Amino acid sequence: MRVVNLLGRLTPYLEADHMQRSLHEEVAAGGEDTLMFFEAEPTYTAGRATKERDIVDATLPVVRTDRGGSVTWHGPGQLVCYPIVKLANPNDVISYIRTVEAGLLEAIRTTWGLDVTTVEGRAGIWLKTPGRRDRKICAIGLKVARGATMHGLALNVDPDMSRAFSGIIPCGLDDADVATLAGEGLRASLDDAKRAVEAHLSRALAPLLDRPLTDVTEETRA
């Protein structure tokens, strides 16, 4: 499994999107399965399920994209991971989504001890506390094209919540809130989060891949 690591700088979202599409072309054509990690410049992106009401501030610059899900924010303090892997035939998209969720559940529970869960009918990783609204700590928006996966997950590590997600209804869910590791009293760097997600997600995905999982090789791209 190749790891492309862009952490260490804020990456313009469109630059990251261009890179993932280039990597997707490689993987779909038989290239090495890849996990791509980055921290984005502040950006709003709208997936295929976005409704106009989800963008409360109509003046916001929003990048329309072909992933699943509604509108969300990417920016400093959030780890974005794009698994770009070739799925075995026949492609089972639902199984792929559930596998990504399972890998993230294990990563967060094992690394930080949070009692995270999934919510039926709602993608992502959640915290549920009696007397409080459900809180999403990790958003998931995926796509499969030519048997290879695109887009992925965004784990909220320590974003500035006075700015992040403002002007939108995150993921189009007006009855839920956004959680962060820092907001749960947990100190973690993006590198810490990357190591946890990389280890557990690559292990979870292995049974779904079109070819056996090889040793992890990491490259950093400027």
N, C-alpha and C positions, 0 to 999 in steps of 0.2 A: 504494500500500500504506500503510495507516494503521498507525502505531506507537503503542501505549498503553504508556507508561513509568511504572511505579510505583516504580522504584528511588529510593533516598534515605531510605527508611524500611523497617522490617520490617512486612510485610503479613500479617494473620491469614489462614490458608489458606482458611477458609470465606468470607471477604470476597473473596479472589481468585477462588474458585470461583464465587461468585455473579456476579461481574463477567464472567468468561469465558462463563457461560451466557447472560447478557444480550447480550453481543457476538455469541455464536453465533446467537441468535435474529435479530439484525440481519443478519448475513452470510447465513444460510440464506434469508432473505427478500429477498436481493438487495443488501444493504448492502456497504460497502467492506471488502475483505479486510484482515485485521488481524494484526499480531504484538504480543502482550502480554508484557511483561517485568516480573518482580517478584522480590523477595527475601523469603522467607517467615519468619514466626515459626516456631520449632522445632515441627515437626509430623510425625507418621507417617501415611502414607496407604497403603491397601491396595487394589490393583487387582483385576480380576476373576479373575486366576489365583492369588490368594493362598491358600496352604494354612495350616492352623492351626499346623503345625510351624514355619512361617516367622517367626512372632511368638514368639520365645523367652521374652520377659518378658510374661506374660499380663496384667500390671497396667498395661501401657502404654496410654494413650489413643490409639486408632487411628481415623482417619477412613476409612470405607469409600467407595470411589468407583467410577465406571463406566469408568475407563480400562482399557487392557490392562495386562498385567504383574502382578507380585506386590507385596509390601510394600516401601516405601522411606521415606527421611527427606527432609524439606525443611527448610532453615533458613539461618541467617546464613552468609555466605561461599559460597553456592550460587546460581547464576543459573538462574532458571526462565523458560522461554519457551514460550508457547502460540501456535502458528500457528492462527489461526481464519480459514480461507479456504474459498471455494466451489470445489470440484473440477469439472472438465469432465466431462460424461457420455460414456461410462459411467464411473462411479467405480471406479478401480482402487486399492484400498486397499494392496495389496502394493507397487505402484509408488510410492504416496505415502510409505510407510514407507522404502523404499529411497532415495527422493529426499531425505527429511529426513536420513537417515544420510549421504548423499553431500555435502549442504551442510555438515554439521557436520565431516565429515572434512576438507573443504577449508578450513574456517574454522580448525580447530585446527592443521593442517599448515602453512598459510600464515602464520598469525599467530604461532605459538609454536614451529614447527619440530619438533613431536612426531610420531613415526612411529606414528600411530594407525591402527587398522584396525577392521573388523567381524569378528564371529565367527558362522559359519554356525549357524543355529538359535537365536541369542541376540541380542536387540535391544540397541541401544546402541552406544557407541563405546569401543574397548578399546585397551589397551597390552599387548603381548606381549613378554616378555623371557625368553630362554633361562634355564632354571634357576629361574624364578619362576612363581607362579600368574598366570593372566590377571587383569588389573585393569581394571575399568570406570571410565572417567573421566566419562562422560556417559550418563545413563539416558534411555530413551525409552519413553513409554507413551501411546498414541494412541487416538482414537475418531473415527469418521465417522458423522454423523447428519444426515438430510435433505440429503445431498450436501455438507455443510460439516464441517470438521474441528474437533476439540476436544482438550484436554490437549496434551501436547507433550514437552519435554525438560528435563533438569536437569543443568547443567554444574557440576562441582565445581571451584570456583576456589580458595578458601582457607577451607574450613570447619574448625572445631575437631574433629579426628578423635578426640580423647579423649572426645567426647560424641556426635558425629554417628553415626548408624547403630547405636548400641548397643542391645542388647535385641532385635534382629531379625536374620534372615538376609537381607541386602540383595538384593532382586529374587528371593529364593528360591533363590539359587545358593550352596551351601555349599562349592563347590570353586573359588571366585573371590574376589578382593579388590576394594576400592574405591580408586581413584586420585584425586588432585587435581593441579591445576596447581602449587600451592605445593609439594606433595610431590615433584614432578619438578624442583624448583629454579627454577620460573618465577614471577616477580612479575607480577601482573596485578590490576587492580581489576575490580569488577563492570561498571563503565562500559566498560572496555576490552573485556571479554568480550561485552557487549551489542553494541558496534559491530561486532565480528567476526562474531558470529552473525547479526545483522541483515543485514549486507551479503551474506554468502554464502548464507544460507538464502532470502532473498527472491529472489536470482538463480536458485537451484536450483529453487524452486517455480514460477517464472513459466510454464514450459511446461505445467504441470498445471492451471492455473487456468481457470475458466469464462469469464473475461474478461481482456483484456490488462492487464498490470501497469502501474500508473500511478506517478507520482513518489511518493516516500516523504514522508508528512506525519506529524509527531510531536506527540503531546499527552501531557502529564503530568497524572495525576489524583491528587488528594489522598485 
